[in-house]
Amino acid sequence: MRSTTLLMACMLGALLWAQPDLFYNQGALVYVQANALVYVQGGMVTNDNAGNQGILENFGTIELVNDANTPNTWRGNFTIGSDAEVNSRPGSIIRIQGDYHNNQGFHRSTGSHPAPANQLGGTVEFNASNNGPQVFRISMPAAATDPQRWMLNDVIINLSSGIPLANRHVQIFNGTDRDMWIRGTLTLTRGRIHTEGSNLSNNNPTEVRVLNTAAGAIVRNPATPVQPANFSTLDPDNQDKYIFGRLRREVVAGTNYMFYVGGPHNTLGIQAVEVRPAENHFVQARFDPTSEATFSYAAYCRSETNNRSYIPLNNGRWQIRPFADATSTTPSNPAGPERVTMYNRVVSNATADGQCPNAGATTGLPGDPPPANQSDPVYGQYPSNLCYIGYAVDRLTPPNYDPITEAGCEGHNNGWTVTRSNFSSYNPHNHSPGYFFATVITANSPLPSDDLRLSAAPAGSAIALTWEVTPEREYVLGYELYRSTDGVSFSKVAQIDKQGRIRYHHLDTDVKPMIRYFYRVEQHDVLGNVTYSNVAEAMLSKASESFSVQFYPQPTMNEGYLQVLLPADGLLTFELYDALGKLVVGDEYRVSAGAQQINLTPLLSRIALGTYTAVVRFGDEVRLLRLMKVAPTR
């Protein structure tokens, strides 16, 4: 009898052990206290029978694991039934080796909620170890608007290295009602998130949405893609730890944000892009594998009449779209990004190592005509080793200005990392498809490395012009500054002799509010050559939108302060330049609207005696101040 009872008990135990989702909460409270561990060899289901009684309070750790002996049988799923509640408390963690299903339930992990603890948080970690991709799905009534029901706090993607790369990802489930929203951080340890190919139940494309303005809200190690020796090589690390599809982030003006987005893991992998926004809003980034067509423009993006070929890299482009908030499906109308940096990977139609050839030598680039050029085709032996340029694709479409000319021809000698600046002044904006950015290789017309770069910004009732020459050659005579109101017809407004600087400033006071002005600089040399800068533009805002700034005491010894009056909260930048135009010190300050005083003593104590030009920036406005530091009196 005893042996029969033992046999029956063993059989019953085996039957229970063979079932997936062994942990069921059918309408009762499960309380996991801090530092406690719930370890389930299988999945977990929380259901609600009636009266919101199916509740899981997690202060500790819940680990849902696969059956190592029968892979692909038990998924270690985490399922929240209709109207059930899962409350993730700060410091808690739920580790899943299966799929995450929220079937019209409540997973409260953000905001506040009644006792206990009156706060929420916690981490959801995806840890699949079998060969199938994990699924992220949230289903809830269409009328549900409570963001606590679908917004997670911290998310970690940490899939097993034993899973084939093709399956090592979390897939946003097609037809889900809410995609992955993250209030805290997203840590990409191993594995990807796929939104590409999936749509929400309303047919809008799925996204990963990070509602955290911290630049480090998304963590990846290494922070940027690996740079292999060969430009066409797909490094194993570049096939992992990114988002294949759409990523939307909440951003703050003047802060650099990495968007880890890319294409198929086995062909393109991660193709990261870094965005520096000009205004506070939401930015959505997606990598598009579409390769642009070759186009023709003047050599060096200057006024030479002989057009040359510009060949876009064949690894695709980036789509950048602005939104007013996290839920908008229609792009908004803020200023365009201040700067975009592209991390290009897997390119087969450029130089083999991503480096430009040496200046004055055969270029060896696509389109280099026979006989191979032995020097720069226009500038002779002048340095011309910047053969990669970032550009905005939509500026190629008439009647828009050419993308390279409008924001300045910005050359780079390394194709791995290419930056494109000064997009915030674009008008009209192309917000419907968004901005498309790509990198072009300039074939047999690289940029001179002594490029002439111009910027323009409002400065009170005037417009401040700054241009840089790196370096200023001995054959230069001086500069002529030209202005236009249509970007086509320019007239000279100033002439500046050579002063041996690397940075020049000019204040244009003959301007009016709400009129867009275009500027360019011509550099003249002793040989009669004229070198043209990029075209920069600026517009004065209405008087009520400007800010004022004053420095005291003047002159100063070591102690000094900025008194500012600001129309809104934002980031204020202070830079101090010496008589040669060299940046000496600088800093950024997060300031509030109204009258503010900023202590500059820590900066002023580090500079030598002399006269300086202070450049103070707030938003797209600039103020220039004269600052003099003198020796203490005895």
VENHU-V79460 format. One record per run of one state. SS is the DSSP state (~ for helix, > for strand, _ for the rest). FROM is the first residue (numbers start at 1). TO is the last residue. Records with the same first field share a line. If there is no record, write none. Layout:
SS=FROM-TO, FROM-TO
This chain:
_=1-1, 18-22, 27-28, 33-36, 42-43, 48-54, 59-60, 66-77, 81-84, 89-92, 97-99, 104-105, 109-122, 127-133, 140-146, 150-150, 153-153, 159-164, 168-168, 173-179, 183-185, 191-191, 195-198, 200-204, 206-207, 211-214, 221-235, 240-242, 245-245, 252-255, 260-260, 263-269, 271-272, 277-280, 289-294, 302-306, 313-316, 324-338, 344-354, 356-375, 377-379, 381-385, 387-387, 397-402, 407-410, 413-413, 415-416, 422-434, 442-446, 448-451, 460-461, 470-475, 485-490, 498-502, 509-512, 514-515, 526-529, 533-535, 541-542, 546-547, 553-555, 557-560, 567-569, 578-582, 592-593, 600-600, 605-609, 619-620, 630-634
~=2-17, 147-149, 165-167, 215-217, 236-239, 299-301, 393-396, 403-406, 543-545, 601-604
>=23-26, 29-32, 37-41, 44-47, 55-58, 61-65, 78-80, 85-88, 93-96, 100-103, 106-108, 123-126, 134-139, 151-152, 154-158, 169-172, 180-182, 186-190, 192-194, 199-199, 205-205, 208-210, 218-220, 243-244, 246-251, 256-259, 261-262, 270-270, 273-276, 281-288, 295-298, 307-312, 317-323, 339-343, 355-355, 376-376, 380-380, 386-386, 388-392, 411-412, 414-414, 417-421, 435-441, 447-447, 452-459, 462-469, 476-484, 491-497, 503-508, 513-513, 516-525, 530-532, 536-540, 548-552, 556-556, 561-566, 570-577, 583-591, 594-599, 610-618, 621-629
